[in-house]
Amino acid sequence: MNTKDIWNNFHHELEGFITSKVNEKDEVQDILQDVFIKIHEKKALLKDEQQLESWIYQITRNSIIDFYRKRKSNQTFDVDQVDLPQEFNGSDSNLQACEACVKPFILQLPEKYQDVLMKVTYHRVSQKEYAHQHQLSYSAVKSRVQRGREQLKQSFETCCTQVDDGFGNITFDCKSGNCN
């Protein structure tokens, strides 16, 4: 698939995704243009066409993160605000790789945060459903998810350095041998 075909198939969907994360119309268009420049420049590096949609969304998420980093370089950007789109669910290997990386950090959290993060993040249980199953209020579950993610973020920041590989992918390098 060439860049023009990708544009025709995805630009409206990506524009909506970016708009859900960025409120300024001009900025949305700039980010969308940046995404398609990266897609055009890096398309040859995509080895599996079946991963195209996940790859495009990864570039888009990273471009949104870059936008907020540039805009608020003195403030911390909450990566948790950038949700994985449903297209990510299609690849079990991607989800398993992500789970394998993050799960040891989740297991270091207090039990009430471990359970809710594992079920909401990996088992795709909605927060409302989790609240109902565990006889908790919806706001209590939302608070647990938020607090758990904050503790998880602190664990990553203590242990890992965020690295951009130059292809629009963000990875983490371990600062010490005791991350897990």
N, C-alpha and C positions, 0 to 999 in steps of 0.2 A: 504494500500500500504506500503510495507516495504522499507527500506532505499536503497536497491539495485535497486528496481523498480523506486524509485524516481531518483536515479543516472542515470539510463538508459534513463528515460524520460526527464530529465531536465539539465543534466550536460553541454551539448553543448550550450544550450540556456543561461544558467547562465554564462558560461564562456564568451560568447559573450557580455552579459550585463556588466559583470565586466570589460572586456577588453575595453568597451566603456567609462569607468570611470577611469581606471588605465592603464597607458601606459607600464608598465614593466611586461613582460611575467612571470618572476619568481614570482612576487608579485601576479599576477592574479591567478596563481596556488595555492599559499599559501592561498589566500582569499577563493578560491573555496573549498579547503580542509577544511578550518575553517567553512565555511557554512555547509558543509555536516556533519561535526562533531556535530554542533549545531542541525541540523535537526535530526540526529540519537539520540542525547541525549534528545531532547525535543519533539519528535514525539508523545509520549504518551499524551502530554498536548493538542494536537490539537483535539478539540471536533467535528469539522465539516469538514469532508473530502472534501466537496465542496469548502472550503476555502483554500485548500492545496496550490494552486498556489500563491495566494495572500500572504499567510503565508511564503512561501519559498522566495518570492521576498522581503518581509519585513525583513527577516533574512539577505538576501543578501545585501540590502541597508544598514542595520545597520552594517554589517561587513565591508563594504566599508567605512562608516563613521568612524568606529573604526580604520581602517587602517590609514586614514588621521589624525586622532587625535593622534595616537601613533607616526606617522612620523613627524608631525609638531605640536607638543604639545604647542609650543609658538605662533603659528599662528592661526587665526580664520579660521575654515572650513566653506565653504558656502554650507549649506544643500540644497540650491536651485539647485545646480549642479547635485544632485541625483534625476533624474526624476522618476516619478511613471511610471512603465511599463504599457502597455495597458491592461494587465491582471487585474489590479486594477479596471478597468472600469466595469468589469462584476458584481461587487457587489454594488448595489445601497445603501445598508445599510452602507457599509464602507465609501462610498463617502458622504453620508448624515451625518454620524458621524463626518467625517473630516470637512465638510463644516460648521456644527453646531459649531465646536470648533474654526475654523479660521475666519468665517464670521464676528463676532463682531470686530475683529481686522482690517479686511479689511474695514469695514464701518467707522472706525475712520480715514482712509486715505483721502487725498484730492480726490475730485470727479474723476479727470482724471485717477488716479491710481486705485480707486475702480472699475470703469467700466471695464478697461482693464483686471485687475486681475480676476474679477468675470467671465468675458466672456472667457478668455483664460484658466483659471484653471478649472472652474466648468461646463461651457457650451461647452467646447472643441472646441472653435472657434480658428482656427490657427491665428498666429500673422499676417501673410500676408492677410488673409481674413478680420481680424479686421481692418487692415490698409486700405484695399479697401473700406469696409463698412463705415468708418469714414473719408474717403478722407485724410488720413495721409500717410506719407512715412513709409515704412517698418522699417527703422532705428529709426524713431520717436517712433513707437510702441515698438520696442525692448528696447529702452531707458526707456519708461514708465514702461514696465514690470520690467526691472532691478531695476529702482528707487523705484517702488512700493514694490517689494520684499525686497529691502534693508530697507525701512521704516517699513515693516511688521516684518522683522527680529529684528529690533531695538525695536519694540513694545513687541515682545516676550521676548527679553533679559531683558527689563526693568521690565516686569511683571512676567515672569515665569522662573522656573529652569528646565533644561532638566534632565530627570531621566531615567536611563536604568533599566528596571524591572527584569533583570537577565535572561530573556527568549529571548533576542534579540529584544525586543520592546522598542522603545523610547517614553516616554510620557512627559508631562509638568505638573509641580506642580505650582500652583499660589503662588507668594510671598506675595501678598497683596489681599485685597478684592476688589480692584478697577481695575481689569483687563478688565472687559467688561464695 
